[in-house]
Amino acid sequence: MRSYNAGSMETQAVRVLVIEDDPHLCRLLVKYLESERYLVDSVSDGAEAVNRARSFLPDVVVLDLGLPGMDGVEVCREIRRFSECYIIMLTARSDEVDKLIGLTIGADDYMTKPFGHRELLARIKVMLRRPRQVTATGAGEVLTVGPLRIEPGVREVRHGDQLLDVTPTEFDLLVTLASNPRRVLSRRQLIDAVWGLSWVADERMVDVHIRNLRRKLGDDANSPRFILTVRGAGYRIGNGS
């Protein structure tokens, strides 16, 4: 996964993979994205999409939730096994569970159909302005929280000897919290640190990522050791004891 800044954006084409089975919508998305001078590829089948992501190496994936065969959730899960690309889930369903399910398996954002193409392009631009590497701590510094060992330089989290399988967003949230050990961070502060100051989204998606991260850390939400909820204020890191 490439990191982005103003200079690299001008000299290096951003690769966007559109995974959408509606031919009309797919053509429109490709047209809009190519108008921004992105290098765009598209596919309508879930299983083929995973293979295409391996070969195309996208920086951003626009992924429909309701694909036939292998659905968007499974495609997202498979892509997350080998890529840290940004993933925007598209859903035609208004149910809140459907909106958030993608975030629990590694998506960065979701949009509900119908949506304006300008909003999609704006969200992609905001994503590309924030590198995956959180800058709250030096790349060579190792953060420890009880038995947790967090290494920003190689983007790894270990619980004792066990390497944990966390998504890029979950990792960035954990680094942000661990870099501020005695500070309560609100949802908005976490969004600003991880997604960027210009990010406009439902703040409840932070709760979804935190819930999924706790599960992977083996943390009981009712009696957490690592990520503590401060009611009405936000979250802070615990000591792991």
Stockholm file with secondary structure:
# STOCKHOLM 1.0

chainA/1-241         MRSYNAGSMETQAVRVLVIEDDPHLCRLLVKYLESERYLVDSVSDGAEAVNRARSFLPDVVVLDLGLPGMDGVEVCREIRRFSECYIIMLTARSDEVDKLIGLTIGADDYMTKPFGHRELLARIKVMLRRPRQVTATGAGEVLTVGPLRIEPGVREVRHGDQLLDVTPTEFDLLVTLASNPRRVLSRRQLIDAVWGLSWVADERMVDVHIRNLRRKLGDDANSPRFILTVRGAGYRIGNGS
#=GR chainA/1-241 SS CCCCCHHHHHHSCCEEEEECSCHHHHHHHHHHHHHTTCEEEEECCHHHHHHHHHHHCCSEEEEETTCSSSCHHHHHHHHTTTCCCEEEEEESCCCHHHHHHGGGGTCSEEEESSCCHHHHHHHHHHHHTSCSSCCSSCTTCCEEETTEEEETTTTEEEETTEECCCCHHHHHHHHHHHTSTTCCBCHHHHHHHHTCTTCCSCTHHHHHHHHHHHHHHTCCTTSCSSEEEETTTEEEECCCC
#=GC SS_cons         CCCCCHHHHHHSCCEEEEECSCHHHHHHHHHHHHHTTCEEEEECCHHHHHHHHHHHCCSEEEEETTCSSSCHHHHHHHHTTTCCCEEEEEESCCCHHHHHHGGGGTCSEEEESSCCHHHHHHHHHHHHTSCSSCCSSCTTCCEEETTEEEETTTTEEEETTEECCCCHHHHHHHHHHHTSTTCCBCHHHHHHHHTCTTCCSCTHHHHHHHHHHHHHHTCCTTSCSSEEEETTTEEEECCCC
//
